[in-house]
Amino acid sequence: MMILHEVAKFLGETRRSDVLRLLSSPSLEWERSDRLGRTTFGRMWQLASSAMHKRPEMMQLSTLMASLIYDEIHRSIPDLLPDATTLMPQVFPVRMEGNTEEPPTQWAHKDEAQGRNPVATSLYYAEVENATGGALALHDSAGQVRTRVHPGADQLVIIAGDQVHSVEPLTAGNRITVVTNFYRT
């Protein structure tokens, strides 16, 4: 499978602004993703520690995104997710600042926690400004790129949790993505 579902304008301007406001909180500390041991290179940042996910802003963001995305998946692909009470959402933001010397890049991988893949992975592009490159690449079982998504602001992309994906180099512009994974409990 490749893209399971896609929505061009998912939250609308008011809710999208709320997401960006939560992510711009001065109480959130960010660290380069490669320094956190992620499968990345370049100017890409994630929250500096798991304690950041317990901050009120992130708790609010996690609740908002998990519930809206669960509802969207349940409405558009009713058989994909089990009952919400049997799922544990994982929500995390990723900031990218494009440049040519250290373009943020994410190598081919599957999302996972404690050795398990999620049932579904969603990528919500809260902000995409003047982006050059940075496509979401979806790979087949042989590792070949079969689909590329060039995201826009307020776009939601849902893929299977075991879908191998990567992010191609972002050589200019900025992007903020909120990833939501749904794991079985």
C-alpha positions as CSV (number, residue, x, y, z in Angstrom):
1,M,0.0,0.0,0.0
2,M,1.0,3.6,-0.5
3,I,-1.2,6.6,0.5
4,L,-4.3,5.4,2.3
5,H,-6.0,8.7,2.4
6,E,-5.1,12.4,1.8
7,V,-6.9,15.7,2.7
8,A,-5.7,18.9,1.1
9,K,-7.2,21.3,3.7
10,F,-7.6,19.3,6.9
11,L,-7.9,21.7,9.8
12,G,-8.7,25.0,8.2
13,E,-7.0,28.3,9.1
14,T,-8.3,28.8,12.6
15,R,-7.3,25.3,13.9
16,R,-4.1,25.3,11.9
17,S,-3.2,28.6,13.6
18,D,-4.0,27.0,17.0
19,V,-1.5,24.2,16.2
20,L,1.2,26.6,15.2
21,R,0.6,28.7,18.4
22,L,1.0,25.6,20.6
23,L,4.2,24.6,18.8
24,S,5.7,28.1,19.1
25,S,5.4,28.0,22.9
26,P,8.7,29.3,24.5
27,S,8.5,26.5,27.1
28,L,9.1,23.8,24.5
29,E,12.8,22.9,24.0
30,W,13.9,21.5,20.6
31,E,17.0,19.4,19.7
32,R,18.4,18.4,16.3
33,S,16.9,15.1,15.4
34,D,20.2,13.5,14.4
35,R,21.5,14.4,17.9
36,L,18.5,12.5,19.3
37,G,19.5,9.4,17.4
38,R,16.8,9.6,14.8
39,T,17.2,8.5,11.1
40,T,17.8,12.0,10.0
41,F,20.4,14.5,8.7
42,G,20.6,18.2,8.6
43,R,18.4,21.0,10.1
44,M,15.6,19.0,11.5
45,W,14.4,19.3,15.1
46,Q,12.2,17.4,17.5
47,L,11.3,17.9,21.1
48,A,14.4,17.7,23.2
49,S,13.1,15.1,25.7
50,S,10.1,13.0,26.6
51,A,9.4,15.5,29.4
52,M,8.5,18.0,26.7
53,H,5.6,15.8,25.6
54,K,4.1,16.2,29.1
55,R,3.9,20.0,28.8
56,P,0.4,21.4,28.7
57,E,0.9,22.7,25.1
58,M,1.9,19.2,23.9
59,M,-0.9,17.5,25.9
60,Q,-3.4,19.8,24.2
61,L,-1.8,19.3,20.8
62,S,-1.8,15.5,21.2
63,T,-5.4,15.3,22.3
64,L,-6.5,17.6,19.4
65,M,-4.6,15.9,16.7
66,A,-5.2,12.3,17.8
67,S,-9.0,12.8,18.1
68,L,-9.4,14.7,14.8
69,I,-7.2,12.3,12.8
70,Y,-8.8,9.2,14.4
71,D,-12.2,10.6,13.3
72,E,-10.9,11.3,9.8
73,I,-9.5,7.8,9.4
74,H,-12.6,6.2,10.9
75,R,-14.8,8.2,8.5
76,S,-12.8,7.6,5.4
77,I,-11.4,4.1,6.0
78,P,-13.8,2.6,8.5
79,D,-12.0,-0.8,8.8
80,L,-8.5,0.5,9.3
81,L,-8.5,1.3,13.0
82,P,-10.0,-0.7,15.8
83,D,-12.1,1.0,18.5
84,A,-10.3,4.1,20.0
85,T,-10.2,2.5,23.4
86,T,-7.8,-0.1,22.1
87,L,-5.3,2.4,20.6
88,M,-2.5,4.5,22.0
89,P,-1.7,7.5,19.9
90,Q,1.8,8.9,19.7
91,V,2.0,12.5,18.5
92,F,5.2,14.4,17.8
93,P,6.2,17.5,15.9
94,V,9.1,17.8,13.5
95,R,10.5,21.2,12.4
96,M,12.6,21.4,9.2
97,E,14.7,24.4,8.0
98,G,15.8,23.9,4.4
99,N,19.2,24.9,3.2
100,T,21.7,23.6,0.6
101,E,24.6,22.8,3.0
102,E,22.8,20.8,5.5
103,P,19.4,20.0,4.0
104,P,17.1,18.2,6.4
105,T,16.6,14.6,5.2
106,Q,15.1,11.5,6.7
107,W,16.3,8.1,5.5
108,A,13.9,5.3,4.6
109,H,12.3,3.8,7.7
110,K,9.1,2.5,9.3
111,D,7.8,4.2,12.4
112,E,8.0,2.0,15.4
113,A,7.9,2.0,19.2
114,Q,9.1,-0.9,21.4
115,G,9.6,-3.0,18.3
116,R,6.1,-2.6,17.0
117,N,4.8,-0.7,13.9
118,P,1.7,1.5,14.3
119,V,-1.6,0.5,12.7
120,A,-1.5,3.8,10.8
121,T,0.8,6.8,10.5
122,S,-0.4,10.3,9.7
123,L,1.6,13.3,8.7
124,Y,-0.1,16.7,9.1
125,Y,1.8,19.5,7.5
126,A,1.0,22.5,9.7
127,E,3.3,24.8,7.9
128,V,5.0,24.7,4.6
129,E,6.7,27.9,3.5
130,N,8.7,28.5,0.3
131,A,9.7,24.8,0.2
132,T,12.1,23.4,-2.4
133,G,12.5,19.7,-2.1
134,G,11.4,17.8,1.0
135,A,9.0,15.4,-0.6
136,L,7.6,12.5,1.4
137,A,8.8,9.4,-0.5
138,L,6.9,6.1,-0.1
139,H,9.0,3.0,-0.9
140,D,7.9,-0.5,-2.1
141,S,9.2,-3.7,-0.5
142,A,12.3,-3.6,-2.7
143,G,13.2,-0.1,-1.4
144,Q,12.3,1.7,-4.6
145,V,10.5,5.1,-4.3
146,R,7.0,4.5,-5.9
147,T,5.2,7.6,-4.7
148,R,6.2,11.2,-3.8
149,V,4.0,13.7,-2.0
150,H,5.0,17.3,-2.2
151,P,3.1,18.6,0.8
152,G,1.3,21.9,1.3
153,A,0.2,23.7,4.4
154,D,-2.8,22.2,6.2
155,Q,-2.4,18.9,4.3
156,L,-2.9,15.5,5.9
157,V,-1.4,12.3,4.6
158,I,-2.3,8.9,6.0
159,I,-0.2,5.8,5.3
160,A,-0.1,2.3,6.7
161,G,1.9,2.0,9.9
162,D,4.3,-0.5,8.2
163,Q,4.9,1.7,5.1
164,V,8.6,2.4,4.5
165,H,8.9,6.2,3.9
166,S,11.6,8.9,3.8
167,V,11.9,12.6,3.4
168,E,13.9,13.9,0.5
169,P,16.3,16.8,1.1
170,L,14.6,20.2,1.8
171,T,17.0,22.7,0.2
172,A,15.0,25.8,0.9
173,G,12.0,26.9,3.0
174,N,10.5,25.8,6.3
175,R,8.2,23.0,7.3
176,I,6.4,21.9,10.5
177,T,4.9,18.5,10.5
178,V,2.9,16.8,13.2
179,V,3.2,13.0,13.1
180,T,0.5,10.9,14.7
181,N,0.9,7.1,15.0
182,F,-1.8,4.8,16.3
183,Y,-0.5,1.8,18.2
184,R,-2.6,-1.1,19.5
185,T,-2.5,-1.3,23.3
